[in-house]
Amino acid sequence: MRGTVGETLERLILLQIGAAAATRDRVQEIVDSLIEQGRVEREEGRTVVNDVMNRARERSTGARSLVDASVQQGLRRGGFPTREDYEDLLFRIEQLEHRVRMLEDRPAAPPPPAGEPEAPPGRGDAPETPPGL
């Protein structure tokens, strides 16, 4: 059974964390062995462990960036909006809601005096222009 994209990403991250922890433990074991054998000094061993872990973090960051880019590309292909698209739509909705509130708060136009026909909408008091002119 297939999991959701979120579950898959969570598993990838957990695997990455586990690999990093296992890597650090394994590197530490090797360095401890070298220290016991007298091949390296303790301080030099710490430096080696830190260097290896820093390189592993850099690679991890690069891998994470590739995964992020792949996910973003997949979402775009699937027709999902980007965060920017989403925020633009929210902004437009807020503007429209504001305009509607302004129109709802506007006082209604007074009714025409008795006996006068109601003017058609949008024509106002402008003189009528004969057709063709």
Backbone as a chain_set.jsonl record, in Angstrom:
{"seq": "MRGTVGETLERLILLQIGAAAATRDRVQEIVDSLIEQGRVEREEGRTVVNDVMNRARERSTGARSLVDASVQQGLRRGGFPTREDYEDLLFRIEQLEHRVRMLEDRPAAPPPPAGEPEAPPGRGDAPETPPGL", "coords": {"N": [[0.846, -1.179, 0.0], [0.529, 2.205, -0.795], [1.957, 5.146, 0.634], [1.197, 8.552, 1.682], [2.523, 11.557, 0.209], [3.587, 13.146, 2.219], [4.059, 11.239, 4.247], [6.016, 9.714, 2.992], [8.086, 11.587, 2.707], [8.574, 12.057, 5.41], [9.557, 9.556, 6.182], [11.893, 9.485, 4.624], [13.361, 11.55, 5.807], [13.655, 10.553, 8.42], [15.17, 8.272, 7.837], [17.467, 9.515, 6.92], [18.327, 10.843, 9.242], [18.801, 8.63, 10.871], [20.838, 7.383, 9.393], [22.834, 9.31, 9.616], [23.327, 9.244, 12.382], [24.208, 6.598, 12.656], [26.447, 6.703, 11.051], [28.066, 8.518, 12.446], [28.479, 7.059, 14.814], [29.852, 4.827, 13.788], [32.149, 6.023, 12.629], [33.231, 7.099, 14.95], [33.835, 4.754, 16.355], [35.862, 3.676, 14.715], [37.836, 5.673, 14.89], [38.312, 5.624, 17.649], [39.449, 3.095, 17.839], [41.789, 3.511, 16.355], [43.02, 5.367, 18.01], [43.47, 3.811, 20.294], [45.31, 2.055, 19.241], [47.389, 3.717, 18.948], [47.856, 5.119, 16.663], [46.75, 7.59, 16.055], [46.392, 10.766, 17.702], [44.284, 11.698, 20.476], [43.025, 14.28, 20.248], [43.391, 14.777, 17.521], [41.833, 12.706, 16.554], [39.269, 13.523, 17.375], [39.015, 15.764, 15.734], [38.991, 14.536, 13.206], [36.592, 13.038, 13.347], [34.755, 15.168, 13.613], [35.22, 16.513, 11.157], [34.437, 14.557, 9.28], [31.706, 14.323, 9.936], [30.829, 16.923, 9.41], [31.175, 17.039, 6.62], [29.345, 15.067, 5.938], [26.971, 16.307, 6.763], [26.92, 18.46, 4.969], [26.577, 17.095, 2.542], [24.139, 15.965, 3.109], [22.521, 18.22, 3.286], [22.635, 19.056, 0.635], [21.37, 16.855, -0.571], [18.856, 17.084, 0.579], [18.028, 19.485, -0.547], [17.813, 18.695, -3.212], [15.698, 16.846, -2.991], [13.661, 18.571, -2.104], [13.442, 20.255, -4.373], [12.6, 18.376, -6.265], [10.137, 17.588, -5.206], [8.744, 20.025, -5.308], [8.691, 20.403, -8.091], [7.157, 18.187, -8.849], [4.731, 18.819, -7.611], [4.046, 21.143, -9.022], [3.727, 20.045, -11.588], [1.545, 18.482, -11.036], [-0.415, 20.326, -10.851], [-0.8, 21.767, -8.543], [-1.082, 24.722, -6.597], [1.529, 27.137, -5.976], [3.025, 28.378, -2.921], [3.204, 31.109, -3.177], [1.284, 31.618, -5.189], [-1.004, 30.861, -3.76], [-0.966, 32.744, -1.638], [-1.289, 35.093, -3.148], [-3.897, 34.69, -4.125], [-5.328, 34.689, -1.698], [-4.905, 37.353, -0.949], [-6.265, 38.686, -3.019], [-8.881, 37.802, -2.505], [-9.313, 38.975, -0.001], [-9.264, 41.675, -0.762], [-11.549, 41.764, -2.41], [-13.539, 41.108, -0.531], [-13.342, 43.339, 1.097], [-14.183, 45.356, -0.68], [-16.841, 44.533, -1.109], [-17.878, 44.872, 1.475], [-17.662, 47.656, 1.628], [-19.492, 48.408, -0.337], [-21.832, 47.366, 0.753], [-22.096, 48.961, 2.997], [-22.599, 51.412, 1.919], [-24.916, 54.073, 1.594], [-28.278, 53.609, 0.398], [-29.496, 54.682, -2.826], [-31.555, 57.562, -3.068], [-35.143, 57.28, -3.536], [-36.8, 58.057, -6.698], [-38.535, 61.195, -7.226], [-42.119, 61.363, -6.772], [-44.127, 60.484, -9.525], [-42.209, 60.85, -11.48], [-40.452, 59.024, -13.959], [-38.381, 56.164, -13.306], [-34.908, 56.431, -13.704], [-32.957, 54.694, -16.161], [-30.458, 52.292, -15.243], [-27.109, 53.487, -14.947], [-27.3, 55.535, -16.813], [-27.908, 58.048, -15.888], [-28.205, 61.661, -15.71], [-27.506, 62.417, -18.239], [-27.804, 63.899, -21.469], [-29.78, 62.414, -24.034], [-28.315, 60.833, -26.8], [-28.824, 60.894, -30.238], [-29.188, 57.92, -32.241], [-26.396, 56.797, -34.135], [-24.847, 59.088, -34.036]], "CA": [[0.0, 0.0, 0.0], [1.341, 3.406, -0.929], [1.694, 6.201, 1.609], [1.087, 9.89, 1.136], [3.804, 12.229, -0.031], [4.089, 13.57, 3.525], [4.607, 10.069, 4.928], [7.249, 9.349, 2.303], [9.108, 12.563, 3.096], [8.916, 11.813, 6.814], [10.416, 8.363, 6.203], [13.205, 9.871, 4.091], [14.062, 12.358, 6.818], [14.043, 9.65, 9.505], [16.288, 7.464, 7.335], [18.646, 10.376, 6.871], [18.783, 11.041, 10.625], [19.364, 7.352, 11.313], [22.117, 7.176, 8.705], [23.808, 10.231, 10.199], [23.687, 8.742, 13.707], [24.996, 5.38, 12.46], [27.738, 7.129, 10.496], [28.863, 9.106, 13.531], [28.891, 5.961, 15.697], [30.853, 3.999, 13.104], [33.379, 6.819, 12.533], [33.775, 7.195, 16.301], [34.429, 3.45, 16.663], [37.118, 3.546, 13.967], [38.793, 6.612, 15.466], [38.69, 5.09, 18.97], [40.366, 1.981, 17.59], [43.073, 4.079, 15.933], [43.623, 5.991, 19.197], [43.965, 2.707, 21.133], [46.494, 1.484, 18.586], [48.439, 4.718, 18.98], [48.079, 5.673, 15.314], [46.36, 9.013, 16.06], [46.188, 11.37, 19.02], [42.86, 11.888, 20.808], [42.543, 15.542, 19.656], [43.343, 14.568, 16.071], [40.669, 11.843, 16.34], [38.06, 14.377, 17.455], [38.984, 16.581, 14.52], [38.586, 13.663, 12.101], [35.154, 12.766, 13.503], [34.023, 16.401, 13.29], [35.333, 16.76, 9.714], [33.586, 13.592, 8.569], [30.303, 14.662, 10.175], [30.54, 18.162, 8.681], [31.002, 16.676, 5.206], [28.079, 14.33, 5.836], [25.894, 17.308, 6.851], [26.89, 19.2, 3.707], [25.953, 16.217, 1.545], [22.744, 15.825, 3.515], [21.85, 19.458, 2.892], [22.498, 18.989, -0.824], [20.341, 15.855, -0.881], [17.567, 17.661, 0.987], [17.677, 20.478, -1.571], [17.344, 17.952, -4.396], [14.367, 16.304, -2.684], [12.735, 19.707, -2.11], [13.23, 20.675, -5.758], [11.819, 17.337, -6.923], [8.764, 17.669, -4.7], [8.153, 21.239, -5.875], [8.439, 20.153, -9.507], [6.033, 17.262, -8.916], [3.509, 19.548, -7.261], [3.706, 22.013, -10.156], [3.194, 19.193, -12.658], [0.235, 18.004, -10.603], [-1.36, 21.432, -10.888], [-0.977, 22.373, -7.231], [-0.555, 26.095, -6.566], [2.672, 27.404, -5.105], [2.663, 29.206, -1.765], [3.026, 32.469, -3.687], [-0.041, 31.64, -5.83], [-1.986, 30.787, -2.681], [-0.988, 34.031, -0.942], [-1.885, 36.061, -4.077], [-5.346, 34.474, -4.124], [-5.849, 35.187, -0.42], [-4.897, 38.818, -1.009], [-7.36, 39.104, -3.914], [-10.134, 37.552, -1.802], [-9.434, 40.019, 1.023], [-9.63, 42.915, -1.457], [-12.948, 41.656, -2.828], [-14.371, 41.193, 0.674], [-13.328, 44.74, 1.512], [-15.042, 46.091, -1.619], [-18.232, 44.16, -0.839], [-18.27, 45.558, 2.71], [-17.849, 49.082, 1.323], [-20.754, 48.547, -1.076], [-22.931, 47.09, 1.681], [-22.195, 50.08, 3.936], [-22.979, 52.614, 1.176], [-26.363, 54.303, 1.703], [-29.031, 53.351, -0.834], [-29.863, 55.89, -3.578], [-32.934, 57.968, -2.719], [-36.103, 56.954, -4.598], [-37.123, 59.238, -7.524], [-39.762, 61.881, -6.781], [-43.355, 60.761, -7.27], [-44.555, 60.926, -10.847], [-41.11, 60.811, -12.441], [-40.036, 57.643, -14.235], [-37.065, 55.815, -12.758], [-33.872, 56.48, -14.74], [-32.3, 53.392, -16.345], [-29.155, 52.271, -14.569], [-25.916, 53.881, -15.671], [-27.523, 56.603, -17.785], [-27.855, 59.303, -15.147], [-28.894, 62.801, -16.271], [-26.86, 62.8, -19.495], [-28.774, 64.009, -22.577], [-29.774, 61.257, -24.905], [-27.698, 61.09, -28.089], [-29.526, 60.143, -31.272], [-28.369, 56.833, -32.778], [-25.562, 57.109, -35.304], [-24.004, 60.272, -33.844]], "C": [[0.891, 1.241, 0.0], [0.935, 4.448, 0.097], [1.539, 7.538, 0.912], [2.479, 10.467, 0.92], [4.413, 12.656, 1.3], [4.711, 12.419, 4.296], [5.934, 9.655, 4.304], [8.376, 10.295, 2.68], [9.541, 12.349, 4.542], [9.843, 10.604, 6.927], [11.82, 8.69, 5.695], [14.016, 10.647, 5.129], [14.527, 11.473, 7.97], [15.203, 8.749, 9.085], [17.578, 8.265, 7.334], [19.211, 10.601, 8.276], [19.435, 9.765, 11.15], [20.71, 7.086, 10.69], [23.189, 8.067, 9.3], [24.263, 9.722, 11.563], [24.567, 7.505, 13.574], [26.392, 5.729, 11.94], [28.631, 7.677, 11.61], [29.368, 8.0, 14.469], [30.008, 5.143, 15.063], [32.183, 4.745, 12.994], [34.041, 6.9, 13.908], [34.449, 5.878, 16.705], [35.792, 3.295, 15.982], [38.195, 4.443, 14.575], [39.25, 6.128, 16.844], [39.686, 3.942, 18.826], [41.751, 2.488, 17.202], [43.798, 4.739, 17.113], [44.224, 4.912, 20.095], [45.246, 2.101, 20.56], [47.658, 2.476, 18.569], [48.721, 5.335, 17.62], [47.702, 7.152, 15.22], [46.208, 9.467, 17.51], [44.688, 11.601, 19.229], [42.294, 13.156, 20.152], [42.412, 15.422, 18.139], [42.129, 13.693, 15.722], [39.372, 12.617, 16.393], [37.912, 15.214, 16.2], [38.511, 15.759, 13.329], [37.081, 13.393, 12.165], [34.343, 13.998, 13.117], [34.066, 16.703, 11.8], [34.414, 15.839, 8.919], [32.113, 13.963, 8.739], [29.915, 15.962, 9.471], [30.336, 17.885, 7.2], [29.686, 15.94, 4.994], [26.888, 15.298, 5.895], [25.774, 18.097, 5.556], [26.224, 18.371, 2.613], [24.461, 16.07, 1.828], [21.938, 17.049, 3.093], [21.636, 19.476, 1.384], [21.411, 18.007, -1.233], [18.958, 16.397, -0.54], [17.102, 18.688, -0.037], [17.166, 19.799, -2.837], [15.951, 17.386, -4.178], [13.336, 17.43, -2.72], [12.411, 20.148, -3.534], [12.365, 19.658, -6.495], [10.362, 17.386, -6.486], [8.062, 18.881, -5.298], [7.792, 21.031, -7.346], [7.239, 19.216, -9.676], [4.716, 17.945, -8.597], [3.076, 20.478, -8.386], [3.103, 21.21, -11.292], [1.796, 18.688, -12.314], [-0.818, 19.103, -10.571], [-1.618, 22.086, -9.547], [-0.397, 23.78, -7.247], [0.655, 26.199, -5.651], [2.186, 28.229, -3.916], [2.404, 30.642, -2.232], [1.668, 32.614, -4.367], [-1.14, 31.695, -4.773], [-2.113, 32.14, -1.971], [-1.569, 35.129, -1.831], [-3.404, 35.926, -4.096], [-5.977, 34.953, -2.821], [-5.942, 36.71, -0.421], [-6.046, 39.323, -1.874], [-8.711, 38.906, -3.242], [-10.369, 38.624, -0.745], [-9.83, 41.351, 0.398], [-11.1, 42.891, -1.859], [-13.889, 41.751, -1.628], [-14.452, 42.638, 1.163], [-14.251, 45.568, 0.614], [-16.521, 45.791, -1.37], [-18.719, 44.856, 0.426], [-18.511, 47.047, 2.454], [-19.163, 49.304, 0.588], [-21.953, 48.307, -0.164], [-23.138, 48.253, 2.644], [-22.636, 51.371, 3.254], [-24.483, 52.821, 1.31], [-27.04, 54.079, 0.344], [-29.364, 54.676, -1.498], [-31.297, 56.264, -3.219], [-33.889, 57.622, -3.859], [-36.419, 58.213, -5.409], [-38.41, 59.89, -7.004], [-40.985, 61.246, -7.441], [-43.712, 61.334, -8.622], [-43.447, 60.917, -11.875], [-40.727, 59.359, -12.687], [-38.626, 57.406, -13.673], [-36.056, 55.799, -13.901], [-33.255, 55.105, -14.897], [-30.919, 53.413, -15.704], [-28.024, 52.683, -15.495], [-26.106, 55.036, -16.635], [-27.484, 57.968, -17.124], [-28.666, 60.391, -15.813], [-28.285, 63.242, -17.596], [-27.92, 62.883, -20.59], [-28.642, 62.807, -23.502], [-29.206, 61.64, -26.267], [-28.446, 60.263, -29.134], [-28.603, 59.039, -31.815], [-27.585, 57.28, -34.012], [-24.692, 58.344, -35.122], [-22.973, 60.063, -32.807]], "O": [[1.888, 1.301, 0.72], [-0.245, 4.623, 0.4], [1.726, 7.644, -0.3], [3.476, 9.923, 1.394], [5.623, 12.542, 1.491], [5.757, 12.58, 4.926], [6.869, 9.286, 5.014], [9.496, 9.858, 2.943], [10.725, 12.447, 4.864], [10.809, 10.633, 7.689], [12.814, 8.233, 6.26], [15.213, 10.415, 5.297], [15.653, 11.614, 8.448], [16.111, 8.491, 9.875], [18.641, 7.763, 7.699], [20.425, 10.556, 8.477], [20.485, 9.81, 11.79], [21.629, 6.618, 11.362], [24.33, 7.637, 9.474], [25.454, 9.763, 11.872], [25.559, 7.369, 14.29], [27.386, 5.124, 12.342], [29.81, 7.334, 11.698], [30.532, 8.0, 14.869], [30.992, 4.806, 15.723], [33.237, 4.159, 13.242], [35.261, 6.784, 14.023], [35.512, 5.889, 17.326], [36.754, 2.84, 16.6], [39.336, 4.016, 14.751], [40.433, 6.209, 17.171], [40.643, 3.833, 19.593], [42.764, 1.961, 17.662], [45.023, 4.682, 17.211], [45.337, 5.062, 20.599], [46.142, 1.69, 21.298], [48.781, 2.114, 18.216], [49.736, 6.011, 17.451], [48.262, 7.886, 14.406], [45.938, 8.673, 18.41], [43.924, 11.688, 18.267], [41.212, 13.118, 19.568], [41.445, 15.904, 17.549], [41.475, 13.92, 14.704], [38.479, 12.409, 15.572], [36.813, 15.357, 15.665], [37.712, 16.24, 12.525], [36.381, 13.507, 11.159], [33.36, 13.893, 12.383], [33.054, 17.108, 11.228], [33.707, 16.275, 8.009], [31.353, 13.918, 7.771], [28.791, 16.088, 8.985], [29.421, 18.436, 6.588], [28.996, 16.158, 3.999], [25.912, 15.129, 5.164], [24.668, 18.374, 5.093], [25.405, 18.883, 1.85], [23.636, 16.052, 0.915], [20.814, 16.928, 2.605], [20.569, 19.869, 0.911], [20.621, 18.288, -2.134], [18.002, 16.19, -1.288], [15.915, 18.755, -0.358], [16.21, 20.263, -3.459], [15.111, 17.437, -5.076], [12.261, 17.27, -3.298], [11.25, 20.387, -3.866], [11.487, 20.041, -7.269], [9.457, 17.242, -7.308], [6.919, 18.782, -5.745], [6.717, 21.434, -7.791], [6.4, 19.433, -10.551], [3.7, 17.68, -9.24], [1.885, 20.595, -8.676], [2.107, 21.614, -11.892], [0.965, 18.491, -13.2], [-1.987, 18.836, -10.293], [-2.552, 22.877, -9.414], [0.657, 24.013, -7.839], [0.788, 25.452, -4.682], [1.057, 28.721, -3.917], [1.493, 31.307, -1.738], [0.972, 33.607, -4.157], [-2.084, 32.477, -4.881], [-3.221, 32.622, -1.733], [-2.269, 36.01, -1.333], [-4.118, 36.929, -4.084], [-7.049, 35.558, -2.839], [-6.926, 37.284, 0.045], [-6.727, 40.281, -1.506], [-9.599, 39.747, -3.386], [-11.484, 39.126, -0.601], [-10.644, 42.081, 0.963], [-11.816, 43.875, -1.672], [-14.927, 42.408, -1.707], [-15.511, 43.097, 1.592], [-15.018, 46.393, 1.11], [-17.355, 46.695, -1.415], [-19.836, 45.373, 0.46], [-19.449, 47.63, 2.996], [-19.87, 50.276, 0.855], [-22.979, 48.976, -0.298], [-24.268, 48.499, 3.065], [-23.009, 52.327, 3.932], [-25.253, 51.872, 1.162], [-26.452, 54.325, -0.709], [-29.501, 55.691, -0.815], [-32.155, 55.392, -3.081], [-33.496, 57.663, -5.025], [-36.321, 59.321, -4.883], [-39.262, 59.222, -6.419], [-40.894, 60.669, -8.525], [-43.61, 62.542, -8.837], [-43.74, 60.973, -13.07], [-40.678, 58.555, -11.756], [-37.807, 58.321, -13.584], [-36.32, 55.217, -14.953], [-33.041, 54.407, -13.906], [-30.285, 54.466, -15.637], [-27.976, 52.292, -16.661], [-25.127, 55.481, -17.233], [-27.067, 58.945, -17.745], [-29.7, 60.109, -16.418], [-28.54, 64.364, -18.032], [-28.826, 62.052, -20.646], [-27.557, 62.267, -23.716], [-29.583, 62.67, -26.826], [-28.675, 59.07, -28.937], [-27.383, 59.205, -31.843], [-28.083, 58.057, -34.827], [-23.862, 58.627, -35.986], [-22.185, 60.966, -32.529]]}, "num_chains": 1, "name": "protein.A"}
